[in-house]
Every structure is written in structure tokens, then in C-alpha cells.
Amino acid sequence: MSVRATARITAVPDGRGSTALPLLESDGPLALRRTRSPDSSYARVTVVGAMSAPLGGDRLAVEVRAEAGARVRVDAAAATVALPGAGPDAVPASYDVRLSVGEGAELHWLPEQLVSACGSALDMTTRAELSPGARLVLREEQILGRHGEATGRLSTRLTVHRAGRPLLDQQLAYGPGAPGGWEGPAVLGGHRAVGQLLVVDPVFEEALPAPRLLGPTAALTPLAGPAVLVTALATDARLLRAVLDEALEGLSKDVNAAREA
């Protein structure tokens, strides 16, 4: 039997310089836990997988709303593994992430890797709606197949709107049934770890970083808006995370320098 579940998070300023979580609603395999934040001005929520999911036919969703002035970080306790459904007629699973960030609010969406296991089929969508003064840090990482196995079918789409206008709309597909060439030198070139880092911050309206390479398989691209997109390939999850962490550290320094200028 397939699972349908939606977990919900709402963050609001608590009036004392920190952030409260009036809504922290777990559902099905998506268990939410408030965890200690190294910065007391942020609330931190960790998503804990309570069972194996997503399987074929599952419909999972996470909704995060950061109200005006709130600051929240959402991460995960472990990687999400897309697994094959039961039986030959299993339909693809879906995983929807819906993010809303209000004026002056800040959301860090930093899940662990999504692993596409052999035989699985998953459609994943991430939609973010940002107010003009919102800040967003978003990381996505896909690992195509567990060790020594082929990837499953994976389709991902990331859509971001700021002040009601499109900022980014990107769709990727890998595995059986994906458009031809996805394994070739123009796309993956033999790599099995794919990631991106999106940083949206109003300070980039005055000081947008220049495009540049971040190594042989990673690049930083400024967007038509106060945002920067980092895309990267790697041979494994560890190397991919190292590239994205280094990029985030550098962008954080750029943001802090621009705020102090």
C-alpha cells in the first residue's frame, strides 16, 4: 500500500531575538524534530525518516513557511533513499517540497543526499516563493545508484519565484526513460553525484558575484536577480559535499562583506 503524507513547519519571530515554531507537524515517514542550533537566533528542525520511503506510489511532501522576520534551518538526519515499489506495476513515487519565505525572513533548506536506488522511480519537485526581502540558502544533492549498482529513474524540478516573478526554473532527468545523452560527456561524463546550491540574498542586488569555475566540474553562475547558483558533479557523495560546502563558505563571506560595506 502506498503512503500519502505531508509534514508541515511554520516559523515565526518569538519577540526575543529568536524564532519560534508554532507548527511542527510530522506525518507518516516524515518525523520532524526541533534540534539545537549553533546560532540562537535561528530555529533548527531535523527531518528524521521513520520508515523506508519513498517507495513506488508514495506521495510525500514537506511544507515550510518562514513568516516575516523568522530565521530557520531545516536539515535531515540521514540520506533519503528512493526504493523500488512492490510488484511490476508500481507507479513512480513523488516527493514535493514547498517553501515560503516572508519579508526579512531567512530559510536554510539543507537536506541530506537523495539516493536513487536501482529499480526505483521518483518525481521530485521543489517550489520556493520568496518575498522581495527574503533570504534563501538551498542545497540539493542526488546520488545516482547505490554503490556498485545502476541508478533508478529520477526526475527533479526546482522552481523559485521572488516577489511573484520567476527567478529559476530548472528540470533534470536521469536513468531509464530519461532523454538520451544524460550519461554522456555533455551531461554527467561518468559522474554519479550531482548537486546544486542556490543562495538568494538582497545584498546581491548591489554586489553580485562574477561567474567562475569552482574546479573542473563545478561552476558558479549569477542569476538575473539577487541570487547565485552553484552546480557541481563529483564521483561520490563525499566529494560533492566538499565542493558545495566550500562554495557556501565563500558565498557567506561575500554576503557578510557586502552587508558591512
RATAHU-V823722 format. One record per residue. D_FIRST is the distance of its C-alpha to the first C-alpha in Angstrom with 1 decimal. Layout:
{{D_FIRST} {D_FIRST}}
//
This chain:
{{0.0} {3.8} {6.6} {9.9} {12.9} {16.7} {19.3} {22.9} {26.3} {29.7} {32.9} {36.4} {39.9} {40.9} {44.6} {45.7} {45.1} {41.5} {38.1} {36.0} {32.3} {32.0} {28.3} {26.0} {22.6} {19.7} {16.0} {12.8} {13.6} {16.8} {19.6} {23.0} {26.2} {29.8} {31.8} {35.5} {36.9} {40.0} {41.4} {41.7} {41.8} {38.1} {35.0} {32.5} {28.7} {26.6} {22.8} {21.4} {17.9} {16.4} {13.6} {12.9} {12.0} {11.9} {9.7} {9.4} {8.1} {8.5} {11.4} {13.7} {17.3} {20.4} {23.4} {26.8} {29.9} {33.3} {35.8} {39.5} {41.1} {38.0} {37.5} {34.1} {32.6} {28.8} {27.9} {25.2} {25.4} {23.9} {22.8} {19.4} {18.0} {15.8} {14.0} {13.0} {9.5} {8.7} {11.0} {13.9} {12.5} {10.1} {11.5} {13.2} {12.1} {14.6} {16.6} {19.3} {22.3} {24.7} {28.1} {31.0} {34.4} {37.3} {41.0} {42.3} {38.9} {37.6} {34.1} {33.3} {29.7} {29.6} {26.2} {26.1} {25.3} {22.3} {21.8} {20.5} {19.6} {20.4} {17.8} {15.9} {16.1} {16.4} {18.3} {20.0} {22.4} {24.9} {27.2} {30.2} {32.7} {35.9} {39.0} {42.4} {43.1} {39.6} {39.1} {36.0} {35.3} {32.1} {31.1} {28.4} {28.0} {26.0} {26.1} {25.6} {24.3} {24.5} {27.9} {29.0} {26.1} {25.7} {23.8} {20.5} {20.6} {21.3} {22.5} {24.0} {26.1} {28.3} {30.1} {32.8} {35.1} {38.1} {40.1} {38.2} {39.2} {37.2} {37.8} {35.4} {32.8} {31.6} {28.9} {28.2} {26.2} {26.1} {24.8} {24.1} {24.7} {26.6} {30.2} {32.6} {34.7} {32.1} {33.2} {36.8} {39.7} {39.4} {35.9} {34.7} {37.6} {35.8} {34.3} {30.7} {30.7} {30.9} {31.5} {33.1} {34.8} {35.6} {38.3} {39.4} {42.5} {45.3} {47.9} {47.1} {48.8} {52.1} {51.4} {48.7} {48.4} {49.7} {47.4} {47.6} {46.1} {44.6} {45.0} {44.5} {40.8} {40.5} {42.1} {42.7} {42.8} {44.1} {42.4} {44.1} {43.8} {44.1} {41.4} {41.1} {38.4} {38.4} {36.5} {36.4} {35.5} {35.7} {35.1} {32.8} {31.2} {34.2} {36.7} {34.7} {34.5} {38.2} {39.1} {37.0} {38.3} {41.9} {41.4} {40.2} {43.1} {45.5} {44.1} {44.2} {47.9} {48.5} {47.0} {49.1} {52.2} {51.8} {51.4} {54.5} {56.5}}
//
